[in-house]
Amino acid sequence: MTHGTTAPAPVVVSISRQELRCGELCFRVSTGANGVGTEEGSGKTPLGRFRIHSRHGENAPLLTVFRGRLPVGLYPQAARGQDAILTRILTLDGLEPANANTRARYIYLHATPEVELLGTPASHGCIRLSPQDMLTLFSACPIGTEVRIER
């Protein structure tokens, strides 16, 4: 038995409240504009149990834009009118048969420049946070952290 190590607090995303909780942290988020589901290409946010599979952007500047999980520049210049994935990325691995395709669907927790839409379903399936909230969450979530997405 190891002493002094505790598992990180689970991340719990509420679709109905458009919020994310992790221990004492509570952030407004945006989930899928098309609702909940697991269909490929649906733009829906999956429900159920997940774990953080990988972390990207550890020391990148706050408004770094990512494509293919790689930094390509800073917002807004590097965004080129696309749905910008900013700051940090936490990829999700589905732990249930219904959501096992989550990693292949590229469903992430990531920052967005569209902070005015936080609190409303507006994403293409990912869980979006403000850049500053994403920095805070990233530091609290090592690989393997439990994530639950609930209605």
DSSP file (Angstrom, degrees, kcal/mol; ACC not computed):
  #  RESIDUE AA STRUCTURE BP1 BP2  ACC     N-H-->O    O-->H-N    N-H-->O    O-->H-N    TCO  KAPPA ALPHA  PHI   PSI    X-CA   Y-CA   Z-CA
    1    1 A M              0   0    0      0, 0.0     2,-0.3     0, 0.0     0, 0.0   0.000 360.0 360.0 360.0 134.4    0.0    0.0    0.0
    2    2 A T        -     0   0    0      3,-0.1     2,-0.4     2,-0.0     3,-0.2  -0.732 360.0-146.6 -95.8 146.2    1.3    3.4   -0.9
    3    3 A H  S    S+     0   0    0     -2,-0.3     3,-0.1     1,-0.2     0, 0.0  -0.845  72.4  24.3-110.5 147.3    0.9    6.3    1.5
    4    4 A G  S    S+     0   0    0     -2,-0.4     2,-0.5     1,-0.2    -1,-0.2   0.430  92.0 106.7  86.4  -1.4    0.4   10.0    0.6
    5    5 A T        -     0   0    0     -3,-0.2     2,-0.4     0, 0.0    -1,-0.2  -0.943  43.0-179.9-113.4 131.9   -1.0    9.4   -2.9
    6    6 A T        -     0   0    0     -2,-0.5     3,-0.1    -3,-0.1    -3,-0.0  -0.947  33.8-104.9-125.5 149.0   -4.7    9.9   -3.6
    7    7 A A        -     0   0    0     -2,-0.4   138,-0.0     1,-0.1     0, 0.0  -0.409  46.0-101.7 -66.6 145.7   -6.6    9.5   -6.8
    8    8 A P        -     0   0    0      0, 0.0   138,-0.3     0, 0.0    -1,-0.1  -0.324  46.2 -90.9 -64.5 153.2   -7.5   12.8   -8.5
    9    9 A A        -     0   0    0    131,-0.2     2,-0.0     1,-0.1    -3,-0.0  -0.375  49.5-106.5 -61.2 141.3  -11.1   13.9   -8.0
   10   10 A P        -     0   0    0      0, 0.0    13,-0.6     0, 0.0     2,-0.5  -0.362  26.2-123.1 -68.0 153.0  -13.3   12.7  -10.8
   11   11 A V  E     -Ab  22 147A   0    135,-2.8   137,-3.0    11,-0.2     2,-0.5  -0.857  27.6-168.4 -93.8 128.3  -14.5   15.1  -13.4
   12   12 A V  E     -Ab  21 148A   0      9,-3.1     9,-2.8    -2,-0.5     2,-0.5  -0.976   2.9-165.5-123.9 120.1  -18.3   15.2  -13.7
   13   13 A V  E     -Ab  20 149A   0    135,-3.2   137,-3.1    -2,-0.5     2,-0.6  -0.903   5.4-156.7-105.4 127.1  -20.0   17.0  -16.6
   14   14 A S  E  >> -Ab  19 150A   0      5,-3.0     5,-1.4    -2,-0.5     4,-1.1  -0.917   5.7-167.8-104.2 116.5  -23.7   17.8  -16.4
   15   15 A I  T  45S+     0   0    0    135,-3.0     3,-0.2    -2,-0.6   136,-0.2   0.927  89.3  50.7 -65.9 -45.1  -25.4   18.2  -19.8
   16   16 A S  T  45S+     0   0    0    135,-0.6    -1,-0.2   134,-0.3   135,-0.1   0.855 120.2  34.4 -65.3 -34.8  -28.5   19.7  -18.3
   17   17 A R  T  45S-     0   0    0      2,-0.2    -1,-0.2   103,-0.0    -2,-0.2   0.544  98.7-135.1 -94.6  -8.2  -26.6   22.3  -16.2
   18   18 A Q  T  <5 +     0   0    0     -4,-1.1    11,-2.2    -3,-0.2     2,-0.3   0.948  63.6 123.7  49.8  52.5  -23.8   22.8  -18.8
   19   19 A E  E   < -AC  14  28A   0     -5,-1.4    -5,-3.0     9,-0.3     2,-0.4  -0.974  52.9-146.8-141.4 156.8  -21.3   22.6  -16.0
   20   20 A L  E     -AC  13  27A   0      7,-2.7     7,-2.8    -2,-0.3     2,-0.4  -0.982  13.9-167.7-122.9 132.9  -18.2   20.6  -15.1
   21   21 A R  E     +AC  12  26A   0     -9,-2.8    -9,-3.1    -2,-0.4     2,-0.3  -0.962  13.4 169.5-121.7 141.0  -17.2   19.8  -11.5
   22   22 A C  E >   -AC  11  25A   0      3,-1.9     3,-2.3    -2,-0.4     2,-0.3  -0.809  69.5 -56.2-148.2 102.1  -13.9   18.4  -10.3
   23   23 A G  T 3  S-     0   0    0    -13,-0.6    -1,-0.1    -2,-0.3     0, 0.0  -0.477 125.3 -12.5  60.5-124.3  -13.5   18.4   -6.6
   24   24 A E  T 3  S+     0   0    0     -2,-0.3    -1,-0.3    -3,-0.1     2,-0.2   0.570 117.3 101.3 -82.4 -10.1  -14.0   22.0   -5.5
   25   25 A L  E <   +C   22   0A   0     -3,-2.3    -3,-1.9   111,-0.0     2,-0.3  -0.511  45.7 178.1 -79.2 142.6  -13.8   23.3   -9.1
   26   26 A C  E     +C   21   0A   0     -5,-0.2     2,-0.3    -2,-0.2    -5,-0.2  -0.937   5.6 176.0-145.9 122.3  -16.9   24.2  -11.0
   27   27 A F  E     -C   20   0A   0     -7,-2.8    -7,-2.7    -2,-0.3     2,-0.3  -0.944  31.8-118.5-128.8 146.1  -16.9   25.6  -14.5
   28   28 A R  E     +C   19   0A   0     -2,-0.3   102,-0.4    -9,-0.2     2,-0.3  -0.626  42.9 178.6 -74.4 141.0  -19.5   26.6  -17.2
   29   29 A V        -     0   0    0    -11,-2.2    90,-2.5    -2,-0.3     2,-0.4  -0.838  28.6-129.9-134.8 171.9  -19.1   24.5  -20.3
   30   30 A S  B     -D  128   0A   0     98,-1.4    98,-2.6    -2,-0.3     2,-0.2  -1.000  26.1-176.1-123.6 129.5  -20.6   23.9  -23.7
   31   31 A T        -     0   0    0     -2,-0.4    92,-2.6    96,-0.2    91,-1.5  -0.416  48.7 -34.7-108.6-169.6  -21.4   20.4  -24.8
   32   32 A G  B >   -k  123   0B   0     93,-0.4     3,-1.8     3,-0.2    92,-0.2  -0.199  40.6-149.9 -58.0 125.7  -22.8   19.1  -28.1
   33   33 A A  T 3  S+     0   0    0     90,-2.7    -1,-0.2     1,-0.3    11,-0.1   0.757 100.8  56.4 -61.9 -24.6  -25.2   21.5  -30.0
   34   34 A N  T 3  S-     0   0    0      9,-1.0    -1,-0.3    89,-0.4     2,-0.2   0.262 113.3-120.2 -93.4  12.2  -26.8   18.3  -31.4
   35   35 A G    <   -     0   0    0     -3,-1.8    10,-2.3     8,-0.2     2,-0.3  -0.571  51.5 -27.7  91.1-151.6  -27.5   16.8  -28.0
   36   36 A V  B    S+l   45   0C   0      8,-0.3     2,-0.3    -2,-0.2     8,-0.1  -0.802  75.4 103.1-110.1 148.0  -26.2   13.5  -26.6
   37   37 A G        -     0   0    0      8,-1.7    -3,-0.0    -2,-0.3     6,-0.0  -0.903  57.1-120.7 161.2 174.3  -25.2   10.4  -28.4
   38   38 A T        +     0   0    0     -2,-0.3     2,-0.1     8,-0.1    63,-0.1   0.281  57.2 132.4-124.4   7.6  -22.3    8.3  -29.7
   39   39 A E    >   -     0   0    0      1,-0.1     3,-1.8     2,-0.1     5,-0.4  -0.418  65.0-105.3 -69.6 136.4  -22.9    8.1  -33.5
   40   40 A E  T 3  S+     0   0    0      1,-0.3    -1,-0.1    -2,-0.1    -2,-0.1  -0.353 103.9   7.9 -57.1 131.7  -19.8    8.8  -35.6
   41   41 A G  T 3  S+     0   0    0     64,-0.1    -1,-0.3     3,-0.1    -2,-0.1   0.582  94.5 119.3  73.8  10.1  -20.0   12.3  -37.2
   42   42 A S  S <  S-     0   0    0     -3,-1.8    -2,-0.1     2,-0.1     3,-0.1   0.713  70.9-134.2 -82.0 -21.0  -23.1   13.2  -35.2
   43   43 A G        +     0   0    0     -4,-0.3    -9,-1.0     1,-0.3     2,-0.3   0.686  61.4 135.9  71.2  16.9  -21.7   16.2  -33.3
   44   44 A K        -     0   0    0     -5,-0.4    -1,-0.3    80,-0.2    -8,-0.3  -0.686  58.2-120.6 -99.7 152.5  -23.2   14.8  -30.1
   45   45 A T  B     -l   36   0C   0    -10,-2.3    -8,-1.7    -2,-0.3     2,-0.1  -0.782  30.4-127.8 -89.5 128.7  -21.6   14.5  -26.7
   46   46 A P        -     0   0    0      0, 0.0     2,-0.2     0, 0.0    -8,-0.1  -0.426  18.0-140.3 -75.8 152.4  -21.4   10.9  -25.4
   47   47 A L        +     0   0    0     -2,-0.1     2,-0.3    51,-0.1   103,-0.2  -0.697  53.0  43.7-103.9 160.6  -22.8    9.9  -21.9
   48   48 A G  E    S-E  149   0A   0    101,-2.7   101,-2.5    -2,-0.2     2,-0.4  -0.768  89.3 -17.5 117.2-153.8  -21.3    7.5  -19.4
   49   49 A R  E     +E  148   0A   0     -2,-0.3    46,-2.5    99,-0.2    47,-0.4  -0.781  58.5 157.9-102.9 138.7  -17.9    6.7  -17.9
   50   50 A F  E     -EF 147  94A   0     97,-2.9    97,-2.3    -2,-0.4     2,-0.3  -0.841  25.7-141.2-142.3 175.0  -14.6    7.7  -19.4
   51   51 A R  E     -EF 146  93A   0     42,-1.4    42,-2.3    -2,-0.3     2,-0.5  -0.980  34.9 -98.0-139.6 154.3  -11.0    8.3  -18.4
   52   52 A I  E     - F   0  92A   0     93,-2.1    92,-2.7    -2,-0.3    40,-0.2  -0.612  40.0-178.8 -69.0 120.7   -8.4   10.9  -19.5
   53   53 A H  E     -     0   0A   0     38,-2.7     2,-0.3    -2,-0.5    -1,-0.2   0.856  59.5  -2.9 -92.6 -41.9   -6.4    9.1  -22.1
   54   54 A S  E     - F   0  91A   0     37,-0.6    37,-2.3    88,-0.1     2,-0.4  -0.979  56.4-140.6-151.0 161.8   -3.9   11.7  -23.1
   55   55 A R  E     - F   0  90A   0     -2,-0.3     2,-0.4    35,-0.2    35,-0.2  -0.984  18.8-171.5-127.3 134.1   -2.9   15.3  -22.3
   56   56 A H  E     + F   0  89A   0     33,-2.5    33,-2.1    -2,-0.4    14,-0.1  -0.985  59.2  27.7-132.0 137.3   -1.7   17.8  -24.9
   57   57 A G    >   +     0   0    0     -2,-0.4     3,-2.2    31,-0.2    -1,-0.1   0.636  58.5 164.3  98.8  16.9   -0.2   21.3  -24.7
   58   58 A E  T 3  S+     0   0    0      1,-0.3    -2,-0.1    -3,-0.1    81,-0.0   0.779  81.5  16.9 -38.3 -51.2    1.4   21.2  -21.2
   59   59 A N  T 3  S+     0   0    0      2,-0.0    -1,-0.3     3,-0.0     3,-0.1   0.175  94.7 128.1-114.0  18.4    3.6   24.3  -21.6
   60   60 A A    <   -     0   0    0     -3,-2.2     4,-0.0    27,-0.2    -4,-0.0  -0.373  68.8 -92.7 -72.1 151.8    1.9   26.0  -24.6
   61   61 A P    >   -     0   0    0      0, 0.0     3,-1.8     0, 0.0    26,-0.2  -0.224  44.8 -99.6 -59.6 157.8    0.8   29.6  -24.4
   62   62 A L  T 3  S+     0   0    0      1,-0.3    25,-0.1    -3,-0.1    -2,-0.1   0.832 118.5  39.5 -51.0 -45.6   -2.7   30.3  -23.2
   63   63 A L  T 3  S+     0   0    0     23,-0.1    12,-2.6    12,-0.1    -1,-0.3  -0.037  79.3 148.1-103.5  31.9   -4.3   30.9  -26.7
   64   64 A T  E <   -G   74   0A   0     -3,-1.8    23,-1.6    10,-0.2     2,-0.4  -0.454  40.8-138.9 -64.4 135.0   -2.4   28.2  -28.6
   65   65 A V  E     -GH  73  86A   0      8,-3.2     7,-2.9    21,-0.2     8,-0.7  -0.821  16.9-156.1 -96.2 136.2   -4.5   26.7  -31.4
   66   66 A F  E     +GH  71  85A   0     19,-2.7    19,-0.6    -2,-0.4     2,-0.4  -0.911  15.5 179.5-114.6 140.6   -4.3   22.9  -31.9
   67   67 A R  E >  S-G   70   0A   0      3,-2.4     3,-1.6    -2,-0.4    17,-0.0  -0.989  83.5  -0.1-133.2 129.7   -5.0   20.8  -35.1
   68   68 A G  T 3  S-     0   0    0     -2,-0.4    -1,-0.1     1,-0.3    -2,-0.0   0.834 130.8 -64.4  60.4  30.0   -4.6   17.1  -34.9
   69   69 A R  T 3  S+     0   0    0      1,-0.2    -1,-0.3   -13,-0.1   -12,-0.1   0.616 115.1 114.2  65.8  16.3   -3.6   17.6  -31.2
   70   70 A L  E <  S-G   67   0A   0     -3,-1.6    -3,-2.4   -14,-0.1    -1,-0.2  -0.933  74.2-109.4-116.0 141.3   -0.5   19.6  -32.3
   71   71 A P  E     +G   66   0A   0      0, 0.0    -5,-0.2     0, 0.0     3,-0.1  -0.470  36.1 171.8 -68.4 134.8    0.1   23.3  -31.7
   72   72 A V  E     -     0   0A   0     -7,-2.9     2,-0.3     1,-0.4    -6,-0.1   0.371  55.8 -66.0-123.9   0.7   -0.1   25.4  -35.0
   73   73 A G  E     -G   65   0A   0     -8,-0.7    -8,-3.2     6,-0.0    -1,-0.4  -0.938  65.9 -49.5 144.1-166.3    0.0   28.9  -33.7
   74   74 A L  E  >  -G   64   0A   0     -2,-0.3     4,-2.7   -10,-0.3     5,-0.3  -0.789  64.5 -73.8-110.5 150.2   -1.9   31.4  -31.6
   75   75 A Y  T  4 S+     0   0    0    -12,-2.6   -12,-0.1    -2,-0.3    -2,-0.0  -0.587 106.4  16.1 -75.4 140.5   -5.5   32.5  -31.7
   76   76 A P  T >> S+     0   0    0      0, 0.0     3,-1.4     0, 0.0     4,-0.7  -0.997 125.5  49.1 -93.3 -12.3   -6.9   34.3  -33.7
   77   77 A Q  G >4 S+     0   0    0      1,-0.3     3,-0.5     2,-0.2    -2,-0.2   0.881 115.4  43.7 -56.5 -43.1   -4.3   34.2  -36.5
   78   78 A A  G 3< S+     0   0    0     -4,-2.7    -1,-0.3     1,-0.2    -3,-0.2   0.550  97.9  75.6 -81.9  -6.7   -3.9   30.4  -36.5
   79   79 A A  G X4 S-     0   0    0     -3,-1.4     3,-2.2    -5,-0.3    -1,-0.2   0.820  71.8-163.9 -78.4 -30.0   -7.7   29.6  -36.3
   80   80 A R  T << S-     0   0    0     -4,-0.7     3,-0.1    -3,-0.5    -3,-0.1   0.849  70.1 -58.6  48.3  42.7   -8.5   30.4  -39.9
   81   81 A G  T 3  S+     0   0    0     -5,-0.3    -1,-0.3     1,-0.2     2,-0.1   0.557 106.4 129.9  70.8   7.6  -12.2   30.6  -39.2
   82   82 A Q  S <  S-     0   0    0     -3,-2.2     2,-1.3     1,-0.1    -1,-0.2  -0.402  78.6 -84.3 -88.7 168.4  -12.4   27.1  -37.9
   83   83 A D        -     0   0    0     -2,-0.1     2,-0.2    -3,-0.1    -1,-0.1  -0.618  61.6-136.8 -68.7  96.8  -13.9   25.7  -34.7
   84   84 A A        -     0   0    0     -2,-1.3     2,-0.7     1,-0.1    30,-0.2  -0.376  16.7-155.8 -72.1 132.1  -10.7   26.5  -32.7
   85   85 A I  E     -H   66   0A   0    -19,-0.6   -19,-2.7    -2,-0.2     2,-0.2  -0.940  32.3-172.4-102.1 113.2   -9.4   24.0  -30.2
   86   86 A L  E     -HI  65 111A   0     25,-2.4     2,-2.2    -2,-0.7    25,-1.8  -0.666  34.9  -8.6-113.5 160.4   -7.4   26.1  -27.7
   87   87 A T  E    S-     0   0A   0    -23,-1.6     2,-0.3    -2,-0.2   -27,-0.2  -0.327 113.8  -0.6  73.0 -66.5   -5.0   26.1  -24.8
   88   88 A R  E     -     0   0A   0     -2,-2.2    23,-0.8   -29,-0.1     2,-0.4  -0.967  58.8-144.5-151.1 158.6   -4.9   22.4  -23.7
   89   89 A I  E     -FI  56 110A   0    -33,-2.1   -33,-2.5    -2,-0.3     2,-0.5  -0.999   7.5-172.4-131.6 132.1   -6.5   19.1  -24.7
   90   90 A L  E     -FI  55 109A   0     19,-2.3    19,-2.2    -2,-0.4   -35,-0.2  -0.981  21.4-149.5-116.5 114.3   -7.6   16.2  -22.5
   91   91 A T  E     -FI  54 108A   0    -37,-2.3   -38,-2.7    -2,-0.5   -37,-0.6  -0.558   9.7-135.8 -85.7 151.3   -8.6   13.3  -24.7
   92   92 A L  E     -F   52   0A   0     15,-1.4     2,-0.5   -40,-0.2    15,-0.2  -0.868  10.0-159.6-112.6 139.6  -11.3   10.8  -23.5
   93   93 A D  E     -F   51   0A   0    -42,-2.3   -42,-1.4    -2,-0.4     2,-0.2  -0.978  24.3-130.6-112.8 119.1  -11.4    7.1  -23.6
   94   94 A G  E     -F   50   0A   0     -2,-0.5   -44,-0.2     5,-0.4     9,-0.1  -0.508  16.3-166.9 -71.3 136.9  -14.9    5.6  -23.3
   95   95 A L        +     0   0    0    -46,-2.5   -45,-0.2    -2,-0.2    -1,-0.1   0.334  64.7  67.7-106.7   4.0  -15.1    2.8  -20.7
   96   96 A E  S >> S-     0   0    0    -47,-0.4     3,-0.9     1,-0.1     4,-0.6  -0.897  87.6-114.4-124.1 153.5  -18.5    1.4  -21.7
   97   97 A P  G >4 S+     0   0    0      0, 0.0     3,-0.8     0, 0.0     4,-0.2   0.874 115.1  54.7 -53.4 -39.4  -19.6   -0.5  -24.8
   98   98 A A  G 34 S+     0   0    0      1,-0.2     3,-0.2     2,-0.1   -51,-0.1   0.799 119.4  31.0 -67.6 -28.6  -21.9    2.4  -25.8
   99   99 A N  G X4 S+     0   0    0     -3,-0.9     3,-2.0     1,-0.1    -5,-0.4   0.188  81.0 114.5-115.5  17.0  -19.2    5.0  -25.7
  100  100 A A  T << S+     0   0    0     -3,-0.8     3,-0.4    -4,-0.6     4,-0.3   0.683  73.2  61.0 -62.9 -17.4  -16.2    2.9  -26.7
  101  101 A N  T 3> S+     0   0    0     -3,-0.2     4,-1.6    -4,-0.2    -1,-0.3   0.343  72.7 104.6 -89.6   7.1  -15.8    4.9  -29.9
  102  102 A T  T <4>S+     0   0    0     -3,-2.0     5,-1.6     1,-0.2     4,-0.4   0.901  79.6  46.5 -59.2 -46.0  -15.2    8.2  -28.1
  103  103 A R  T >45S+     0   0    0     -3,-0.4     3,-1.4     1,-0.2    -1,-0.2   0.912 111.9  51.5 -64.5 -40.8  -11.5    8.4  -28.7
  104  104 A A  T 345S+     0   0    0     -4,-0.3    -1,-0.2     1,-0.3    -2,-0.2   0.755 107.0  54.9 -66.3 -23.9  -11.9    7.5  -32.4
  105  105 A R  T 3<5S-     0   0    0     -4,-1.6    -1,-0.3    -3,-0.3    -2,-0.2   0.489 111.6-124.3 -84.9  -4.5  -14.5   10.4  -32.5
  106  106 A Y  T < 5 +     0   0    0     -3,-1.4     2,-0.6    -4,-0.4    -3,-0.2   0.923  44.9 171.9  60.0  47.5  -11.9   12.8  -31.2
  107  107 A I      < +     0   0    0     -5,-1.6   -15,-1.4   -15,-0.2     2,-0.2  -0.815  12.3 167.8 -89.8 120.1  -14.1   13.9  -28.3
  108  108 A Y  E     -I   91   0A   0     -2,-0.6    19,-2.8   -17,-0.2     2,-0.5  -0.742  44.8-122.0-124.1 166.9  -12.0   16.2  -26.0
  109  109 A L  E     +Ij  90 127A   0    -19,-2.2   -19,-2.3    -2,-0.2     2,-0.3  -0.986  57.1 145.2-100.9 125.9  -12.1   18.5  -23.1
  110  110 A H  E     -Ij  89 128A   0     17,-2.1    19,-2.0    -2,-0.5     2,-0.2  -0.969  48.4 -94.4-156.0 166.5  -10.6   21.7  -24.5
  111  111 A A  E     -Ij  86 129A   0    -25,-1.8   -25,-2.4   -23,-0.8    19,-0.2  -0.512  33.1-158.6 -86.4 157.8  -10.7   25.5  -24.4
  112  112 A T        -     0   0    0     17,-2.1     3,-0.1   -27,-0.2   -27,-0.1  -0.957  24.4-141.4-131.6 149.3  -12.7   27.6  -26.8
  113  113 A P  S    S+     0   0    0      0, 0.0     2,-1.7     0, 0.0     3,-0.3   0.641  92.3  82.8 -79.7 -14.0  -12.5   31.3  -27.9
  114  114 A E    >   +     0   0    0      1,-0.2     3,-1.9   -30,-0.2     4,-0.3  -0.367  49.7 151.2 -87.6  58.8  -16.3   31.4  -27.9
  115  115 A V  G >   +     0   0    0     -2,-1.7     3,-1.2     1,-0.3    -1,-0.2   0.754  62.5  69.6 -64.8 -23.5  -16.6   32.0  -24.2
  116  116 A E  G 3  S+     0   0    0     -3,-0.3    -1,-0.3     1,-0.2    -2,-0.1   0.702  97.1  54.1 -66.6 -17.0  -19.9   33.8  -24.7
  117  117 A L  G X  S+     0   0    0     -3,-1.9     3,-1.8     2,-0.1    -1,-0.2   0.519  78.5 118.0 -93.3  -7.1  -21.5   30.5  -25.6
  118  118 A L  T <  S+     0   0    0     -3,-1.2   -88,-0.2    -4,-0.3    11,-0.1  -0.361  70.4  39.2 -60.8 139.7  -20.4   28.7  -22.4
  119  119 A G  T 3  S+     0   0    0    -90,-2.5    -1,-0.3     1,-0.3   -89,-0.2   0.332 107.6  78.8  97.0  -5.2  -23.4   27.6  -20.5
  120  120 A T  S <  S-     0   0    0     -3,-1.8     2,-0.6   -91,-0.1    -1,-0.3  -0.971  93.6-100.5-131.4 149.1  -25.2   26.6  -23.7
  121  121 A P        +     0   0    0      0, 0.0   -89,-0.2     0, 0.0   -91,-0.1  -0.574  67.1 133.3 -67.6 114.8  -24.9   23.5  -25.9
  122  122 A A        +     0   0    0    -91,-1.5   -90,-0.2    -2,-0.6    -4,-0.1   0.394  33.9  99.1-145.0  -2.2  -22.7   24.8  -28.8
  123  123 A S  B    S-k   32   0B   0    -92,-2.6   -90,-2.7     3,-0.2   -89,-0.4  -0.235  76.9-114.9 -90.1 178.5  -19.9   22.3  -29.5
  124  124 A H  S    S-     0   0    0    -92,-0.2   -81,-0.3   -91,-0.1   -80,-0.2   0.043  88.4 -60.1 -96.0  23.0  -19.4   19.6  -32.1
  125  125 A G  S    S+     0   0    0      1,-0.5   -93,-0.4   -82,-0.2   -88,-0.1   0.013 109.8 108.8 123.6 -25.8  -19.5   17.0  -29.3
  126  126 A C  S    S-     0   0    0    -95,-0.2     2,-0.7   -81,-0.1    -1,-0.5  -0.200  74.5-110.9 -73.1 170.3  -16.5   18.0  -27.2
  127  127 A I  E     - j   0 109A   0    -19,-2.8   -17,-2.1   -96,-0.1     2,-0.3  -0.939  38.4-158.8-103.3 114.0  -16.7   19.7  -23.8
  128  128 A R  E     +Dj  30 110A   0    -98,-2.6   -98,-1.4    -2,-0.7     2,-0.3  -0.736  14.1 175.9 -98.6 142.1  -15.6   23.3  -24.2
  129  129 A L  E     - j   0 111A   0    -19,-2.0   -17,-2.1    -2,-0.3  -100,-0.1  -0.852  39.9 -87.2-131.1 168.0  -14.2   25.5  -21.4
  130  130 A S     >  -     0   0    0   -102,-0.4     4,-2.5    -2,-0.3     5,-0.2  -0.425  45.5-110.0 -68.7 155.8  -12.8   29.0  -21.2
  131  131 A P  H  > S+     0   0    0      0, 0.0     4,-1.9     0, 0.0     5,-0.1   0.910 118.7  46.9 -55.4 -44.1   -9.0   29.1  -21.7
  132  132 A Q  H  > S+     0   0    0      1,-0.2     4,-1.8     2,-0.2     5,-0.1   0.916 112.4  49.3 -66.8 -41.7   -8.3   30.0  -18.1
  133  133 A D  H  > S+     0   0    0      1,-0.2     4,-2.8     2,-0.2    -1,-0.2   0.879 108.6  54.6 -63.3 -36.8  -10.7   27.3  -16.8
  134  134 A M  H  X S+     0   0    0     -4,-2.5     4,-2.8     2,-0.2    -1,-0.2   0.893 105.4  52.5 -65.3 -38.8   -9.0   24.8  -19.1
  135  135 A L  H  X S+     0   0    0     -4,-1.9     4,-1.7     2,-0.2    -1,-0.2   0.934 112.2  46.0 -58.7 -45.7   -5.6   25.6  -17.6
  136  136 A T  H  X S+     0   0    0     -4,-1.8     4,-0.8     1,-0.2    -2,-0.2   0.929 114.9  46.0 -63.9 -47.0   -6.9   25.0  -14.1
  137  137 A L  H >X S+     0   0    0     -4,-2.8     3,-1.1     1,-0.2     4,-0.7   0.916 108.4  56.7 -63.3 -43.2   -8.6   21.7  -15.1
  138  138 A F  H >< S+     0   0    0     -4,-2.8     3,-1.1     1,-0.3    -1,-0.2   0.898 104.9  51.7 -55.5 -43.5   -5.6   20.5  -17.0
  139  139 A S  H 3< S+     0   0    0     -4,-1.7    -1,-0.3     1,-0.2    -2,-0.2   0.724 111.2  48.9 -68.8 -19.5   -3.4   20.9  -13.9
  140  140 A A  H << S+     0   0    0     -3,-1.1    -1,-0.2    -4,-0.8    -2,-0.2   0.487 101.9  70.1 -94.8  -4.8   -5.9   18.8  -11.8
  141  141 A C    <<  -     0   0    0     -3,-1.1    -1,-0.2    -4,-0.7     3,-0.1  -0.794  57.7-178.2-126.3  90.9   -6.3   15.9  -14.3
  142  142 A P    >   -     0   0    0      0, 0.0     3,-1.9     0, 0.0   -90,-0.3  -0.312  51.5 -71.3 -72.5 167.2   -3.5   13.4  -14.8
  143  143 A I  T 3  S+     0   0    0      1,-0.2   -90,-0.2   -90,-0.1     3,-0.1  -0.348 124.3  34.7 -55.2 138.3   -3.8   10.6  -17.3
  144  144 A G  T 3  S+     0   0    0    -92,-2.7    -1,-0.2     1,-0.3   -91,-0.1   0.274  78.8 149.7  96.2 -10.0   -6.3    8.1  -16.0
  145  145 A T    <   -     0   0    0     -3,-1.9   -93,-2.1   -94,-0.1    -1,-0.3  -0.329  51.3-114.5 -57.7 134.4   -8.6   10.6  -14.2
  146  146 A E  E     - E   0  51A   0   -138,-0.3  -135,-2.8   -95,-0.2     2,-0.4  -0.492  33.2-169.5 -71.1 138.2  -12.2    9.4  -14.1
  147  147 A V  E     -bE  11  50A   0    -97,-2.3   -97,-2.9  -137,-0.2     2,-0.4  -0.999   5.8-170.5-130.3 132.7  -14.7   11.4  -16.1
  148  148 A R  E     -bE  12  49A   0   -137,-3.0  -135,-3.2    -2,-0.4     2,-0.6  -0.990   5.3-163.6-122.7 130.7  -18.5   11.0  -16.0
  149  149 A I  E     +bE  13  48A   0   -101,-2.5  -101,-2.7    -2,-0.4     2,-0.3  -0.965  20.1 178.6-114.3 119.1  -20.8   12.7  -18.4
  150  150 A E  E      b   14   0A   0   -137,-3.1  -135,-3.0    -2,-0.6  -134,-0.3  -0.805 360.0 360.0-121.2 155.9  -24.4   12.8  -17.2
  151  151 A R              0   0    0     -2,-0.3  -135,-0.6  -137,-0.2  -137,-0.1   0.502 360.0 360.0 -62.8 360.0  -27.7   14.1  -18.5
